[in-house]
Structure formats: structure tokens, C-alpha cells
Amino acid sequence: MKLRNPLPLSCLFLIVSAASSLSAAPADVPGEPPTSWIDPDTGHRVIRMTREPNSLSFYFNDNAYTPDGKEMVYTTPGGISVLELATLQARQVVAGPARAIVVSRKTPTIYFTRRTDDPLISKLFSANVDTGETHEIGTLPRRGSIDSINADETLAAGTYTEGNGTEYGGGARDRGQSQSAVQPTNKLQMMKDRLARRLPMALFILDLRTGQAKAILHGTDWINHLQFSPTDPTRLMYAHEGPWQLVDRIWTIRTDGSQNMLVHKRTMEMEQDGHEWWGQDGKDIWYDLRMPEGALSIVSGYNVDTGERYRFNVDRYAWSIHYNSSPDGTLFCGDGCGHEAAWWASDANKWIYLFRPERIKDDNTLGRDLIHPGFMHAERLVNMSKHGYLLEPNPSFTPDQKLIVFRSNMFGPTYVFGVEVAKAVVATAQPGSE
């Protein structure tokens, strides 16, 4: 895909702002961060979407949007809230303490867990984001957590540590009750230590109609990052967690335990693949491929139906902690990276990025099952130089693809922000006017 041509100056006269589905945001409040501004370095409008200090958007690969695309669920220190995207009006749906999991793609439902009086046992709940009506679904296995809900809302997927071992409680993703998303400074060592413990774990499926749980996979690998296909209710992706260069990470499995398959096999020293996610059509698995870390970053895709593979090279100054794709699969985004989070990153990487993929085609190439190559055209959207990257921004597109949503502590407390994909068009005086 080609980058769009810049807007001619003649189109700038008398135009007030970029097109957006959002109505006017509430007025700025003294002492709070601005509700919106145009980034002077990029020309894109940034909107503060939440009003609560230390509010958080969802992890980048967890769906936060209602099926009609009109609302976004997020978390606050007080619980779980929902935001109307057109007006930025918010209301609380679930009072804390609660751990949000995901919003269903079928009904306007948020799934969440709460601990019981026994800190090693949690219960699964659902709440209708429109009415607030809440239902208890079932009790999880001891030391169990739920990560994902399937496409037809019949099953949940989670993991638990078997025996009397103690589970690792932080690092790649907080599995406790806390909503904190700040990564520990010794994350890499913690991940190495957790992987080396080889704790016996089970991947389980929980029936949302009966509340009954059934293990479908046992092992001593660290199982994490469970994600159901957004379209196939029987296909689940999961990860062998740990430092990426030490594990063959990305796998898929059927909900009956069959077809346990590795998606990407490492072939190089220090090769890493991770931060995987589903394309919204349920056909492609996308992930960050580093060959090796610090040298080359590639947004890679694998089609689960055809076996086709795609690799789009990313410029080293646009490397990101997380990448994500738009609902229609034509655009990608990235949250940049800082030296606080990765040794190979610098302040030059501290941006929210928009990526336009371009395939490199060669009709003369002979061979079958070859990887389709390409590269990403990177556009900077938000200057993140004041953001501390131990808090990962975790970008996602809104359903209408007009905003990229991310979390940031650039003003101190964490808030949820959105940046317009289209560059803002600012009113200018006509030639010759005073």
C-alpha cells in the first residue's frame, strides 16, 4: 500500500478540524491534563478519553468494544466502566475489586473475575454493559485465571497451576486482582526464573452455561496469553510464556484438546516472536518477529486456513512493544518503545505509530509455500517523549478505525487517550486577508 499524498494547501482554507465521529469533548478542568490538543510534531489530534486518574484501556489484544462499535469498556481504580465513544460520557458498570477480562463480540457483555475469601480461588461473572445486570457463572479451579471468551459465548479459557506450587504473580501480564499495568524493572529476570521453575500447569475450558471446568492440556511449560479466535468458537491460541528467545511461543489448539499446533518455529539464535493477536476476521494470526532482537523487527502473519505467511519489515526507529491491526486489516499501529523497557530502544522510538503495509510482489519467483515479503510505511502520530514506557501503551483501533486508543502517563497519572488517524486540518487565513 502506498502512503497517501499530503493534503494540498487549497483544501485547508476555512476547514476547522479533522473529520471524527466524536462530538465536542468536555471543557478542560484546571489542574487536569488537556482534553484534546493537536500534536505539534505530527499534526494529529489527541483526545483524552477518560476523566479518572489511573484509568486504563485494555491490553492490546483483548477486545474492549461493544458489538455495535459505539462503546469502549475500560478500568478505573474503582472498578470497570464503559465509555460512549460519540460523546465521551462514561458510567460505571462493575464496582471493584474486579479483574476485567474481555468484552464479548456477540452481546454487550463484559466478563470479569473476583476473588473469594480464599485468595487462591476466584469466581467468573458477566455484566451487561447497557443495564449493569450481573450474573455469577462459576468458580474457577484453585489458582485459576480466565483469559478469554469464545466467539459464541459458550466457553471461557484459562489456566491454573497444579499441585502445591505457587504461581508467578507478575511480569508479562498481571494475573492478580490489581489493575496496575506497570512492568517491573527486573521483568526479564523474573520471567527467566518463572520459566525455570517448570511448574505443572493445566489449560482448561469452562462452560459458560454450566460453570463446569475441564482441563484440555497439561504440562510444565508456562502457559499464558490465551486468545480465542474472534470467529471460530472452537479455536484457541495460547503461548508458551517466558523470555521469547528461550521458547517456541505461539500455539493453537481446539477446545476438545485436539490439533495442538506450533505456529512459529525459531531458526536463529536470539530470534524472538511474541505479542501475538488475531486479525478480526479470524483467519490471520499476527505477531512481532525479531530476527534477532535489536537487529530486525518484522510484523508477521500466518493464515490458519491456508498456511500462508507474511512478513512486513519495520524501520528500526519505528519498532514498537505492541503492534495491532485495524478491523478491516488494511492498517496497523504501534506504541513505540523506550529505553526503560528494552535495551535496543531509544528516545527516537517514543511515538504512537500508524503503519501502512505494502507487499513486495514478484511474479517470476518460483517455488511453493514461500513467505510473502513486504514492509511498513510508518507515520508518527503522537510524541511520547514524556511517557514512561514501564507502562506499556497497548494500542488498538476503534471499530470505525478513526482513532487509535492507548494508555499513557505523560501527564503523571495514567489516562486513556485516542489519536485521530486522519491528520487534523487547521483553519488558516485566505491569501490576502488581514
KEGU-16026 format. One record per residue (C-alpha): x, y, z; residue in three letters. Coordinates in Angstrom, 2 decimals. Layout:
BEGIN
+---------+---------+---------+------+
:      xx :      yy :      zz : type :
+---------+---------+---------+------+
:       X :       Y :       Z :  ALA :
...
+---------+---------+---------+------+
end
This chain:
BEGIN
+---------+---------+---------+------+
:      xx :      yy :      zz : type :
+---------+---------+---------+------+
:    0.00 :    0.00 :    0.00 :  MET :
:    1.18 :    3.49 :   -0.80 :  LYS :
:    1.28 :    6.41 :    1.60 :  LEU :
:   -1.40 :    8.97 :    0.93 :  ARG :
:   -0.42 :   12.20 :   -0.77 :  ASN :
:   -0.29 :   15.23 :    1.53 :  PRO :
:   -3.37 :   17.46 :    1.54 :  LEU :
:   -2.98 :   20.46 :   -0.80 :  PRO :
:   -2.95 :   23.88 :    0.86 :  LEU :
:   -6.03 :   24.94 :   -1.07 :  SER :
:   -8.03 :   22.42 :    0.93 :  CYS :
:   -7.03 :   23.97 :    4.24 :  LEU :
:   -8.93 :   27.24 :    3.93 :  PHE :
:  -11.90 :   27.64 :    6.26 :  LEU :
:  -11.75 :   23.99 :    7.43 :  ILE :
:  -11.91 :   23.73 :   11.18 :  VAL :
:  -10.76 :   20.23 :   12.17 :  SER :
:  -10.26 :   16.64 :   11.08 :  ALA :
:  -13.28 :   14.51 :   10.47 :  ALA :
:  -14.25 :   12.49 :   13.54 :  SER :
:  -17.26 :   10.69 :   14.96 :  SER :
:  -16.61 :   12.32 :   18.35 :  LEU :
:  -18.66 :   15.30 :   19.48 :  SER :
:  -17.01 :   18.14 :   21.34 :  ALA :
:  -15.12 :   16.91 :   24.38 :  ALA :
:  -15.84 :   18.36 :   27.84 :  PRO :
:  -14.02 :   21.58 :   28.67 :  ALA :
:  -10.60 :   21.39 :   30.25 :  ASP :
:  -10.51 :   21.43 :   34.05 :  VAL :
:   -7.74 :   23.41 :   35.80 :  PRO :
:   -5.06 :   21.09 :   37.15 :  GLY :
:   -6.04 :   18.21 :   34.86 :  GLU :
:   -4.40 :   17.26 :   31.56 :  PRO :
:   -5.99 :   18.85 :   28.48 :  PRO :
:   -8.99 :   17.07 :   27.00 :  THR :
:   -7.60 :   17.47 :   23.47 :  SER :
:   -4.75 :   19.02 :   21.54 :  TRP :
:   -3.06 :   18.83 :   18.17 :  ILE :
:    0.39 :   17.28 :   18.44 :  ASP :
:    2.74 :   20.00 :   17.10 :  PRO :
:    5.19 :   17.39 :   15.81 :  ASP :
:    2.71 :   15.33 :   13.83 :  THR :
:   -0.41 :   17.41 :   13.18 :  GLY :
:   -2.72 :   14.73 :   14.57 :  HIS :
:   -5.37 :   15.49 :   17.16 :  ARG :
:   -5.04 :   13.70 :   20.52 :  VAL :
:   -8.08 :   13.29 :   22.80 :  ILE :
:   -8.08 :   12.40 :   26.48 :  ARG :
:  -10.90 :    9.89 :   26.58 :  MET :
:  -11.14 :    9.16 :   30.31 :  THR :
:  -11.52 :   11.54 :   33.25 :  ARG :
:  -10.45 :    9.23 :   36.10 :  GLU :
:   -6.77 :    9.37 :   37.10 :  PRO :
:   -5.12 :    5.94 :   36.76 :  ASN :
:   -7.79 :    4.68 :   34.39 :  SER :
:   -6.63 :    2.04 :   31.92 :  LEU :
:   -7.55 :    0.83 :   28.46 :  SER :
:   -7.48 :   -2.92 :   27.88 :  PHE :
:   -4.43 :   -4.97 :   26.98 :  TYR :
:   -3.80 :   -4.57 :   23.26 :  PHE :
:   -5.22 :   -7.94 :   22.13 :  ASN :
:   -8.27 :   -8.03 :   24.43 :  ASP :
:  -11.47 :   -6.75 :   22.86 :  ASN :
:  -12.78 :   -3.69 :   24.70 :  ALA :
:  -15.52 :   -2.61 :   22.27 :  TYR :
:  -19.20 :   -3.49 :   22.25 :  THR :
:  -20.53 :   -5.36 :   19.19 :  PRO :
:  -22.24 :   -2.23 :   17.81 :  ASP :
:  -18.91 :   -0.35 :   17.95 :  GLY :
:  -20.41 :    2.51 :   19.97 :  LYS :
:  -18.86 :    1.93 :   23.40 :  GLU :
:  -15.49 :    1.05 :   24.93 :  MET :
:  -15.01 :   -0.67 :   28.28 :  VAL :
:  -12.06 :    0.36 :   30.47 :  TYR :
:  -10.93 :    0.02 :   34.08 :  THR :
:  -10.55 :    2.52 :   36.89 :  THR :
:   -9.28 :    2.24 :   40.48 :  PRO :
:  -12.96 :    1.91 :   41.44 :  GLY :
:  -13.97 :   -0.84 :   39.04 :  GLY :
:  -15.00 :   -1.30 :   35.41 :  ILE :
:  -16.59 :    1.47 :   33.35 :  SER :
:  -17.94 :    1.95 :   29.84 :  VAL :
:  -17.38 :    4.99 :   27.61 :  LEU :
:  -19.72 :    6.14 :   24.86 :  GLU :
:  -17.33 :    6.91 :   22.02 :  LEU :
:  -19.54 :    9.55 :   20.35 :  ALA :
:  -19.93 :   11.72 :   23.47 :  THR :
:  -17.13 :   10.56 :   25.81 :  LEU :
:  -19.75 :   10.12 :   28.52 :  GLN :
:  -18.83 :    7.36 :   30.97 :  ALA :
:  -20.61 :    5.27 :   33.57 :  ARG :
:  -19.50 :    2.55 :   35.94 :  GLN :
:  -20.75 :   -0.96 :   35.16 :  VAL :
:  -18.95 :   -3.06 :   37.80 :  VAL :
:  -17.75 :   -1.85 :   41.17 :  ALA :
:  -14.33 :   -3.08 :   42.22 :  GLY :
:  -12.42 :   -5.03 :   43.19 :  PRO :
:  -12.77 :   -6.89 :   39.91 :  ALA :
:  -10.46 :   -8.05 :   37.14 :  ARG :
:  -11.81 :   -7.30 :   33.65 :  ALA :
:  -11.24 :   -9.97 :   31.02 :  ILE :
:  -12.84 :   -9.11 :   27.70 :  VAL :
:  -15.97 :   -7.67 :   26.06 :  VAL :
:  -17.97 :  -10.18 :   24.05 :  SER :
:  -18.10 :   -9.73 :   20.27 :  ARG :
:  -21.65 :  -11.16 :   20.24 :  LYS :
:  -23.52 :   -9.32 :   23.01 :  THR :
:  -22.80 :   -6.15 :   25.06 :  PRO :
:  -21.28 :   -8.17 :   27.90 :  THR :
:  -18.15 :   -7.67 :   29.99 :  ILE :
:  -16.67 :  -10.75 :   31.64 :  TYR :
:  -14.70 :  -10.38 :   34.86 :  PHE :
:  -13.46 :  -12.29 :   37.90 :  THR :
:  -13.47 :  -11.61 :   41.61 :  ARG :
:  -11.51 :  -13.29 :   44.37 :  ARG :
:  -13.34 :  -15.16 :   47.09 :  THR :
:  -12.40 :  -15.19 :   50.76 :  ASP :
:   -9.79 :  -17.74 :   49.73 :  ASP :
:   -7.19 :  -15.63 :   47.84 :  PRO :
:   -6.33 :  -18.61 :   45.60 :  LEU :
:   -9.90 :  -19.07 :   44.36 :  ILE :
:  -11.81 :  -16.68 :   42.07 :  SER :
:  -15.27 :  -16.65 :   40.53 :  LYS :
:  -16.26 :  -15.71 :   36.98 :  LEU :
:  -19.03 :  -13.17 :   36.35 :  PHE :
:  -20.68 :  -11.42 :   33.42 :  SER :
:  -22.32 :   -7.99 :   33.32 :  ALA :
:  -24.46 :   -6.37 :   30.65 :  ASN :
:  -22.81 :   -3.03 :   29.87 :  VAL :
:  -26.17 :   -1.45 :   28.97 :  ASP :
:  -28.20 :   -2.50 :   32.01 :  THR :
:  -25.49 :   -3.36 :   34.55 :  GLY :
:  -27.23 :   -6.67 :   35.25 :  GLU :
:  -24.64 :   -9.09 :   36.65 :  THR :
:  -24.57 :  -12.89 :   36.73 :  HIS :
:  -22.28 :  -15.31 :   38.54 :  GLU :
:  -21.12 :  -18.02 :   36.14 :  ILE :
:  -18.93 :  -20.33 :   38.18 :  GLY :
:  -15.96 :  -20.92 :   40.44 :  THR :
:  -12.52 :  -21.31 :   38.87 :  LEU :
:  -10.10 :  -24.10 :   39.75 :  PRO :
:   -7.71 :  -23.32 :   42.59 :  ARG :
:   -5.08 :  -20.77 :   41.47 :  ARG :
:   -7.03 :  -20.43 :   38.22 :  GLY :
:   -7.47 :  -17.39 :   35.98 :  SER :
:   -9.58 :  -16.75 :   32.88 :  ILE :
:   -8.07 :  -15.06 :   29.83 :  ASP :
:  -10.58 :  -15.29 :   27.00 :  SER :
:  -14.22 :  -15.87 :   25.98 :  ILE :
:  -15.04 :  -17.61 :   22.71 :  ASN :
:  -16.92 :  -16.19 :   19.71 :  ALA :
:  -20.37 :  -17.61 :   20.54 :  ASP :
:  -20.13 :  -17.00 :   24.30 :  GLU :
:  -20.32 :  -20.66 :   25.28 :  THR :
:  -16.80 :  -21.19 :   26.65 :  LEU :
:  -14.11 :  -19.44 :   28.65 :  ALA :
:  -10.45 :  -20.43 :   28.61 :  ALA :
:   -7.94 :  -20.18 :   31.41 :  GLY :
:   -5.01 :  -21.77 :   33.21 :  THR :
:   -4.15 :  -22.96 :   36.70 :  TYR :
:   -1.06 :  -24.27 :   38.48 :  THR :
:   -1.45 :  -27.82 :   39.65 :  GLU :
:   -0.27 :  -29.30 :   42.92 :  GLY :
:    1.01 :  -27.15 :   45.77 :  ASN :
:    3.30 :  -24.89 :   43.73 :  GLY :
:    2.92 :  -21.13 :   43.87 :  THR :
:    2.19 :  -19.28 :   40.65 :  GLU :
:    4.29 :  -16.40 :   39.34 :  TYR :
:    2.37 :  -13.20 :   40.01 :  GLY :
:    3.57 :  -10.53 :   37.58 :  GLY :
:    5.79 :   -9.73 :   34.62 :  GLY :
:    4.38 :  -10.37 :   31.16 :  ALA :
:    0.89 :   -9.69 :   32.42 :  ARG :
:   -0.60 :   -9.17 :   35.84 :  ASP :
:   -2.91 :  -12.06 :   36.66 :  ARG :
:   -3.97 :  -10.81 :   40.06 :  GLY :
:   -6.80 :   -8.57 :   41.18 :  GLN :
:   -4.78 :   -5.38 :   40.77 :  SER :
:   -5.41 :   -3.18 :   37.73 :  GLN :
:   -1.82 :   -1.90 :   37.75 :  SER :
:   -0.13 :   -2.29 :   34.37 :  ALA :
:    3.36 :   -1.02 :   35.23 :  VAL :
:    6.05 :   -3.57 :   34.38 :  GLN :
:    8.71 :   -4.43 :   36.98 :  PRO :
:   12.22 :   -3.20 :   36.26 :  THR :
:   13.57 :   -6.75 :   36.68 :  ASN :
:   10.94 :   -8.25 :   34.37 :  LYS :
:   13.35 :  -10.27 :   32.21 :  LEU :
:   14.98 :  -11.97 :   35.20 :  GLN :
:   11.59 :  -12.65 :   36.77 :  MET :
:   10.44 :  -14.30 :   33.53 :  MET :
:   13.59 :  -16.44 :   33.39 :  LYS :
:   13.08 :  -17.52 :   36.99 :  ASP :
:    9.40 :  -18.37 :   36.42 :  ARG :
:   10.17 :  -20.39 :   33.28 :  LEU :
:   12.94 :  -22.33 :   35.06 :  ALA :
:   10.59 :  -23.43 :   37.84 :  ARG :
:    8.72 :  -25.72 :   35.40 :  ARG :
:    5.55 :  -25.61 :   37.46 :  LEU :
:    2.89 :  -28.15 :   36.42 :  PRO :
:    0.09 :  -26.25 :   34.71 :  MET :
:   -3.22 :  -27.00 :   33.03 :  ALA :
:   -5.05 :  -25.17 :   30.27 :  LEU :
:   -8.77 :  -25.51 :   30.93 :  PHE :
:  -12.10 :  -24.73 :   29.29 :  ILE :
:  -15.05 :  -23.54 :   31.38 :  LEU :
:  -18.62 :  -23.98 :   30.10 :  ASP :
:  -20.42 :  -20.65 :   30.50 :  LEU :
:  -23.80 :  -22.38 :   30.68 :  ARG :
:  -22.96 :  -24.85 :   33.46 :  THR :
:  -19.89 :  -23.32 :   35.11 :  GLY :
:  -18.06 :  -26.64 :   34.78 :  GLN :
:  -14.31 :  -26.61 :   34.06 :  ALA :
:  -12.36 :  -29.24 :   32.11 :  LYS :
:   -8.59 :  -29.37 :   31.54 :  ALA :
:   -7.58 :  -29.93 :   27.89 :  ILE :
:   -3.79 :  -29.63 :   28.17 :  LEU :
:   -1.28 :  -30.46 :   30.92 :  HIS :
:    2.43 :  -29.70 :   31.05 :  GLY :
:    5.28 :  -27.93 :   32.79 :  THR :
:    5.57 :  -25.14 :   30.22 :  ASP :
:    4.44 :  -21.70 :   31.36 :  TRP :
:    1.07 :  -21.34 :   29.57 :  ILE :
:   -0.23 :  -17.79 :   29.09 :  ASN :
:   -1.72 :  -15.25 :   26.66 :  HIS :
:   -4.85 :  -17.26 :   25.79 :  LEU :
:   -6.94 :  -15.80 :   22.96 :  GLN :
:   -9.98 :  -17.33 :   21.32 :  PHE :
:  -10.46 :  -16.79 :   17.59 :  SER :
:  -12.91 :  -13.90 :   17.07 :  PRO :
:  -14.91 :  -16.03 :   14.60 :  THR :
:  -14.27 :  -19.74 :   15.34 :  ASP :
:  -15.58 :  -20.72 :   18.81 :  PRO :
:  -13.51 :  -23.93 :   18.90 :  THR :
:  -10.07 :  -22.48 :   18.03 :  ARG :
:   -7.83 :  -21.12 :   20.79 :  LEU :
:   -4.40 :  -19.52 :   20.56 :  MET :
:   -2.05 :  -19.65 :   23.52 :  TYR :
:    1.61 :  -19.02 :   24.35 :  ALA :
:    4.48 :  -20.89 :   25.91 :  HIS :
:    5.46 :  -17.89 :   28.02 :  GLU :
:    8.96 :  -16.86 :   29.03 :  GLY :
:   11.81 :  -14.82 :   27.56 :  PRO :
:   10.99 :  -15.02 :   23.87 :  TRP :
:   14.41 :  -16.27 :   22.78 :  GLN :
:   14.02 :  -19.31 :   25.08 :  LEU :
:   10.62 :  -20.59 :   23.96 :  VAL :
:    8.71 :  -21.64 :   20.86 :  ASP :
:    5.93 :  -19.36 :   21.86 :  ARG :
:    2.79 :  -19.28 :   19.68 :  ILE :
:    0.42 :  -22.29 :   19.54 :  TRP :
:   -3.17 :  -23.09 :   18.61 :  THR :
:   -5.41 :  -25.82 :   19.97 :  ILE :
:   -9.03 :  -26.93 :   19.60 :  ARG :
:  -11.35 :  -26.74 :   22.60 :  THR :
:  -11.53 :  -30.55 :   22.75 :  ASP :
:   -7.73 :  -30.69 :   23.16 :  GLY :
:   -7.02 :  -31.80 :   19.59 :  SER :
:   -4.86 :  -30.15 :   16.91 :  GLN :
:   -2.27 :  -28.73 :   19.30 :  ASN :
:   -0.02 :  -26.96 :   16.78 :  MET :
:    3.03 :  -24.67 :   16.83 :  LEU :
:    2.55 :  -21.50 :   14.75 :  VAL :
:    6.18 :  -20.30 :   14.50 :  HIS :
:    9.40 :  -22.29 :   14.94 :  LYS :
:   12.57 :  -20.37 :   15.81 :  ARG :
:   15.51 :  -20.92 :   13.44 :  THR :
:   18.08 :  -18.31 :   14.58 :  MET :
:   20.00 :  -17.52 :   17.76 :  GLU :
:   18.25 :  -14.74 :   19.70 :  MET :
:   15.21 :  -14.99 :   17.41 :  GLU :
:   12.07 :  -13.86 :   19.19 :  GLN :
:    8.37 :  -13.95 :   18.39 :  ASP :
:    5.55 :  -12.73 :   20.57 :  GLY :
:    2.81 :  -10.22 :   21.42 :  HIS :
:    0.56 :  -12.17 :   19.10 :  GLU :
:   -3.02 :  -11.28 :   18.22 :  TRP :
:   -5.88 :  -12.38 :   15.97 :  TRP :
:   -6.99 :  -10.42 :   12.92 :  GLY :
:  -10.67 :   -9.67 :   13.33 :  GLN :
:  -11.70 :  -11.98 :   10.51 :  ASP :
:  -10.27 :  -14.92 :   12.47 :  GLY :
:   -8.11 :  -16.01 :    9.54 :  LYS :
:   -4.74 :  -14.45 :   10.38 :  ASP :
:   -2.56 :  -14.62 :   13.47 :  ILE :
:   -0.18 :  -11.64 :   13.67 :  TRP :
:    2.90 :  -11.28 :   15.84 :  TYR :
:    6.13 :   -9.36 :   16.36 :  ASP :
:    9.09 :  -11.29 :   14.94 :  LEU :
:   12.61 :  -10.15 :   15.85 :  ARG :
:   15.46 :  -11.73 :   13.83 :  MET :
:   17.33 :  -11.27 :   16.11 :  PRO :
:   16.30 :   -8.89 :   18.86 :  GLU :
:   17.90 :   -5.49 :   18.37 :  GLY :
:   18.57 :   -6.01 :   14.66 :  ALA :
:   15.32 :   -6.51 :   12.75 :  LEU :
:   11.65 :   -6.19 :   13.71 :  SER :
:    9.01 :   -7.74 :   11.48 :  ILE :
:    5.21 :   -7.73 :   11.72 :  VAL :
:    4.48 :  -11.32 :   10.73 :  SER :
:    1.25 :  -13.01 :    9.77 :  GLY :
:    0.08 :  -16.62 :    9.49 :  TYR :
:   -3.20 :  -17.66 :    7.86 :  ASN :
:   -4.65 :  -20.54 :    9.88 :  VAL :
:   -6.72 :  -21.81 :    6.93 :  ASP :
:   -4.19 :  -21.68 :    4.06 :  THR :
:   -0.86 :  -21.74 :    5.90 :  GLY :
:    0.29 :  -18.61 :    4.03 :  GLU :
:    2.83 :  -16.42 :    5.81 :  ARG :
:    3.51 :  -12.68 :    5.57 :  TYR :
:    6.42 :  -10.59 :    6.82 :  ARG :
:    6.42 :   -6.79 :    6.83 :  PHE :
:    9.73 :   -5.21 :    7.87 :  ASN :
:    9.57 :   -2.28 :   10.28 :  VAL :
:   12.14 :    0.53 :   10.32 :  ASP :
:   14.30 :    0.32 :   13.47 :  ARG :
:   13.14 :    3.78 :   14.58 :  TYR :
:    9.53 :    2.68 :   14.46 :  ALA :
:    9.92 :   -0.51 :   16.50 :  TRP :
:    7.12 :   -0.95 :   18.99 :  SER :
:    6.38 :   -3.04 :   22.07 :  ILE :
:    2.99 :   -3.95 :   20.64 :  HIS :
:    1.57 :   -3.84 :   17.14 :  TYR :
:   -2.10 :   -4.14 :   16.26 :  ASN :
:   -4.28 :   -4.26 :   13.15 :  SER :
:   -7.39 :   -2.36 :   12.11 :  SER :
:  -10.76 :   -4.10 :   11.95 :  PRO :
:  -10.59 :   -4.35 :    8.14 :  ASP :
:   -6.94 :   -5.50 :    8.23 :  GLY :
:   -5.63 :   -2.71 :    5.96 :  THR :
:   -3.80 :   -0.66 :    8.62 :  LEU :
:   -1.56 :   -1.38 :   11.58 :  PHE :
:   -0.48 :    0.63 :   14.60 :  CYS :
:    2.34 :    0.50 :   17.13 :  GLY :
:    3.00 :    2.02 :   20.55 :  ASP :
:    6.74 :    2.69 :   20.17 :  GLY :
:    9.23 :    1.84 :   22.87 :  CYS :
:   11.62 :    3.49 :   25.32 :  GLY :
:   14.99 :    2.56 :   26.76 :  HIS :
:   13.23 :    1.88 :   30.08 :  GLU :
:   11.53 :   -1.14 :   28.52 :  ALA :
:   14.09 :   -2.52 :   26.04 :  ALA :
:   17.85 :   -2.26 :   25.65 :  TRP :
:   17.58 :   -1.84 :   21.89 :  TRP :
:   15.17 :    1.13 :   22.02 :  ALA :
:   15.98 :    4.81 :   22.26 :  SER :
:   14.06 :    8.05 :   22.61 :  ASP :
:   13.72 :    8.00 :   18.82 :  ALA :
:   11.20 :    5.16 :   19.23 :  ASN :
:    8.91 :    7.07 :   21.61 :  LYS :
:    5.90 :    7.62 :   19.36 :  TRP :
:    2.48 :    6.20 :   18.63 :  ILE :
:    2.73 :    4.97 :   15.04 :  TYR :
:    0.39 :    4.31 :   12.14 :  LEU :
:    1.63 :    1.68 :    9.67 :  PHE :
:    0.53 :    1.10 :    6.10 :  ARG :
:    1.67 :   -2.31 :    4.84 :  PRO :
:    3.00 :   -2.74 :    1.31 :  GLU :
:    3.54 :   -6.14 :   -0.28 :  ARG :
:    6.58 :   -6.77 :   -2.48 :  ILE :
:    5.36 :   -8.87 :   -5.37 :  LYS :
:    7.49 :  -10.85 :   -7.81 :  ASP :
:    5.53 :  -12.91 :  -10.33 :  ASP :
:    8.76 :  -14.52 :  -11.57 :  ASN :
:    9.65 :  -16.23 :   -8.30 :  THR :
:    9.44 :  -19.99 :   -8.47 :  LEU :
:    8.57 :  -22.21 :   -5.55 :  GLY :
:    5.70 :  -23.15 :   -3.29 :  ARG :
:    4.90 :  -22.23 :    0.31 :  ASP :
:    7.17 :  -19.18 :    0.18 :  LEU :
:    6.76 :  -16.31 :    2.65 :  ILE :
:    5.14 :  -13.17 :    1.21 :  HIS :
:    7.51 :  -10.23 :    1.91 :  PRO :
:    6.77 :   -6.55 :    2.40 :  GLY :
:    7.46 :   -3.52 :    4.55 :  PHE :
:    5.62 :   -0.99 :    6.67 :  MET :
:    5.29 :    2.70 :    5.86 :  HIS :
:    5.47 :    4.35 :    9.30 :  ALA :
:    3.77 :    7.62 :   10.25 :  GLU :
:    4.26 :    9.24 :   13.65 :  ARG :
:    1.01 :   10.23 :   15.35 :  LEU :
:    1.81 :   11.15 :   18.97 :  VAL :
:    5.05 :   12.33 :   20.56 :  ASN :
:    5.53 :   10.05 :   23.59 :  MET :
:    8.81 :   11.54 :   24.84 :  SER :
:    7.23 :   12.30 :   28.23 :  LYS :
:    5.76 :    8.82 :   28.59 :  HIS :
:    7.43 :    6.29 :   30.91 :  GLY :
:    7.50 :    3.01 :   28.99 :  TYR :
:    7.39 :    0.74 :   32.02 :  LEU :
:    3.69 :    1.45 :   31.42 :  LEU :
:    3.08 :   -0.09 :   28.02 :  GLU :
:    0.63 :    1.97 :   25.88 :  PRO :
:   -1.12 :   -1.07 :   24.30 :  ASN :
:   -2.69 :    0.47 :   21.16 :  PRO :
:   -5.92 :   -0.56 :   19.46 :  SER :
:   -8.13 :    0.82 :   16.69 :  PHE :
:  -11.68 :    1.88 :   17.45 :  THR :
:  -14.25 :   -0.09 :   15.43 :  PRO :
:  -14.69 :    2.80 :   12.96 :  ASP :
:  -10.88 :    2.98 :   12.53 :  GLN :
:  -10.87 :    6.74 :   13.14 :  LYS :
:   -8.95 :    6.58 :   16.42 :  LEU :
:   -6.03 :    4.64 :   17.84 :  ILE :
:   -6.61 :    4.21 :   21.58 :  VAL :
:   -3.72 :    3.94 :   24.05 :  PHE :
:   -2.90 :    4.48 :   27.71 :  ARG :
:   -0.26 :    6.95 :   28.86 :  SER :
:    1.31 :    8.53 :   31.94 :  ASN :
:    2.70 :   11.50 :   30.01 :  MET :
:    0.92 :   13.85 :   32.45 :  PHE :
:    1.70 :   11.83 :   35.59 :  GLY :
:   -1.39 :    9.72 :   36.37 :  PRO :
:   -2.44 :    7.23 :   33.71 :  THR :
:   -5.33 :    8.10 :   31.40 :  TYR :
:   -6.77 :    6.62 :   28.22 :  VAL :
:   -6.14 :    8.67 :   25.10 :  PHE :
:   -7.11 :    8.43 :   21.45 :  GLY :
:   -5.33 :    9.90 :   18.45 :  VAL :
:   -7.13 :   10.58 :   15.18 :  GLU :
:   -5.81 :    8.53 :   12.28 :  VAL :
:   -6.57 :   11.39 :    9.87 :  ALA :
:   -4.33 :   14.41 :   10.25 :  LYS :
:   -6.09 :   17.42 :   11.78 :  ALA :
:   -6.92 :   20.19 :    9.31 :  VAL :
:   -6.49 :   23.57 :   10.96 :  VAL :
:   -8.27 :   26.73 :    9.84 :  ALA :
:   -5.99 :   29.20 :    8.02 :  THR :
:   -6.49 :   32.66 :    6.64 :  ALA :
:   -7.10 :   33.02 :    2.90 :  GLN :
:   -4.33 :   34.71 :    0.88 :  PRO :
:   -4.61 :   38.46 :    1.05 :  GLY :
:   -6.88 :   38.54 :    4.09 :  SER :
:   -5.96 :   40.50 :    7.21 :  GLU :
+---------+---------+---------+------+
end
